[in-house]
């Protein structure tokens, strides 16, 4: 192998290493890893989520005194941020994504922890809910693929779908979260929960990238009034993309 080929091979290897997703380094889910996750949880999570993982830590009341969202109660089935069908538990990768990214305005990113530490924390969090041990959550089969480049016609169609799908009832005509149903919306606890302001991408708790919005539309947010639209858009994936691009057009994020 000549020098140029060696350099090219090293460059390709470096690229492939960088291209590996953050959750590729995943330790086995063993009692030892769970015990290490317990220590991480007590240091980083207990103030909000509570000693028993019920979302009642000493800081929880100050996050949202009389409304939602409150810190996650890990004993319930109401996990909002998932790639699984409505009503299902999240996958490990879903939990890793949320822990790594954080939730804008509510939960910080824990990317400062090593990948192994994040996995250990997730394993401990899963131990609060025995359903994680008896079921294996699987991703909802949605073909996200490559996002379409929107045209004026696509945005016009997306606007029509926004109205026909009922988005306007909660999110409002202009997407500011001021639809006629907004004042009456409640989460599973009976706490008032405002719709996202779609003109402000930082308010998208499940992420504001195109793929994130697509996923939120198709899987819904468990425990909130935001339903899954998978049945409504079955076999109509292009229409979902038109809706996604229209939602993004409501803000300065393009």
N, C-alpha and C positions, 0 to 999 in steps of 0.2 A: 504494500500500500504506500503510494507516494505521499509527500508532505501535505499537499493540497487535500487529498482524500482524507488524511488523518484529521486535519483541521475541520473539514466538513463533518466528519463523523462525530467529533467532540462537540461541535456546535449543535448537531441534531440531538445528541444525547442530552445536552444541557436544556434544549428546548422541551424535550419530552419530560424531563424531570420537573421543569417549571409548569408544564401543562397538567401535571397530575393534580386532581382536585384536593382541596385542603383536608377532606375527610378520608383520604386514601390510607393514612396511617391510623389504623383502628386496632387497638389492643383487644384481646379476648375478653368477653364479659364474664369475669370470674369473681368469686367472693373477695379476693384480694383487691381487684380493681374497684369493686363497689365500696370497699372499706376506705380506699384512698379517695374515692369520690365523696364519701361522707365528710372527710376532713376539708375538702375543697368547698363543699356545700356550706358547711358551718362558717367558713371564712368569707365566702363571697355571695351566698344566696339567702341565708337564714333571715336577714333583716327584713326582707320583703316577703318571702314565701313561707316563713315560719319554721319552727323546729320540726314540725310533723308534716311540712309540705302542703299545708292547707290554705296558703295564701293569706295568712293572718299574722305575718311578722310585725314587729313594732313600727316599721316604716310604712306598712300597707295603708293605714288610715290616712297618712299624709299624701300618698300618691293620688288617691281619689276618695275623698272623705265620704261623700254620699252618692257617688255615681260610679260609672264604669268607664274604662276597664280597671279592674283590680288585679293584683298579682295572681298568677295562675295557681289554682288549687290542683295539685298533681293527682289527687285521689279521684277526680271526676273524669268523664270522657270528653269534656268540652275543651279540646285543644283547638285553638283557632287556626294556627299557621301550619298547614299540612299540604302534602301532595296526594293524600289518600281521599277516598270518597267521603261525602258528607256523612257525619255520624261516626266515623272511624277514628281510631287513635293515629297519631303521626308515626312516620317511620323514624328510625334512628337518624337518618340524614336530615329529616325535617327538624328534629330537635337540635342537631348540630348547627344547622343553618341559622336557627333563631338565636342560639347561644352565641354564635360567632358574630352575627350582624347586630344583635340587640333589637330593640323595638323603639323607633324614634319617639322621643318625648316621654318614654316610660321606663325602658330597661336599657342599660348601657351595653355596648359590645364587650364580650369577654374574649376577644381575639388576643388579648394580652396573655391569656393562659396558653400553655402549649397545647398542641393537638391532643396529646395523650391525656392531659389534665381535663380538657373539655369532654373527652369521651368518658373519663372516669366520673365526672360530675353527672353526665347524662345517665350512666348506668345506675348511679345512686338515685337520681330523680325517678327513674323507671321503677325502682324498688318500692315506691310509695303506692303504685297501682298494680295489683296482681294481674290485671288483664294483659299487661305487657308480657307476662310470663306464659299466658295461656293462648294468646293470639299473636299472629305475625302480621303486622300491618303491611299492606302492599300498596305501592303507588297506583293512583288512578290512571288508567290507560288513556292519556290524552296526547295527541300528536302536536307538540308545540312547534317543532321544526324551526325553520328560518322565518322570522317575522317579515311580513309583506311591507313594501315601501308604500306608504299611503298616498293617495291622490285626492284631489278635491272631491271626486265622486265617491271615493271610499269614506271620506269623513262625513259626507252628506248621508250615506247609508248608515254609518255608525251613529249619527245623531238620531236617525229614525229608530234604530234598534234600541238606543238609550231610552227613548220614550216608550216603545212597545214592550220592552222587558220590565218596565216599571221602575227603572233606576231613578226617574224623576220624583217618585213618591217620597223617597228618603233623601236623596242627594240634591234634589232641587233642579230647576230649569238650567241654572248656570253651573251646577255642580258644587255649590258652596256648602252643602250639607244642611240646607234650609228647606227641604221639601215638606209638604203638608203633614207627613207622618213623623217627621223628625222629633217633635216634642214628646211623642208618646212611646218611643222605642225603648225596650228594656232588654237586658241580657238575661241569662238563665237564673240569675240570683234575684231578678226583679228590680235591678238597679237601672236607672236611666243611662242609656249609652247613645251618644250622638253619632250620626253618620259621618264618614270621612269627608273632609273638605277636598274635593277632587281638583280644586284649583291650586292646592298646596301639596306637592309631591311628598314633602316631609311628613305629612299626616298619614301616609300609606303605611300602616304598621306591618303589613306583610311584604313590604318592598315596593318600590316604584318603577322598577325596570319593566319592560314590556312583558317578559316571561312571568314576572311576579303578578302582574295584573291579570294576565291570562289565567294563571293558576288560581287566583282568588275568585275569579268569576266562575270557573268550572268546579271548584271544590267547596266554595262557600267558607264561612268562618263559624265553626261550631260554637254553640252557646250564645250566638248573637242573632239579630234579625236578618243578617246577610246570608241568604240561602245559596245553595249550589244551583247553577244554571246549566248543569251538564245535560239534563233531560231536554231542556228547552232548545239547546243548541246541538243536539245529537246529529252528527253528520253535516254540521254547518260550521266547521272550524274557521273557514274564511270570514264568516260573519262575526265570529268572536274577535278576530284580529281587527276588523273594522271598528268594533266597539272599543277595543283596547286603544286604538289610535285616536278615536274621538275623545276618550277620557283623557288621554295625554294632551290632546289639543286644548283642553280646558285650562291647562296651566302653561307655564313658559317652558316646561320640559318637553322637548321634541325628539 
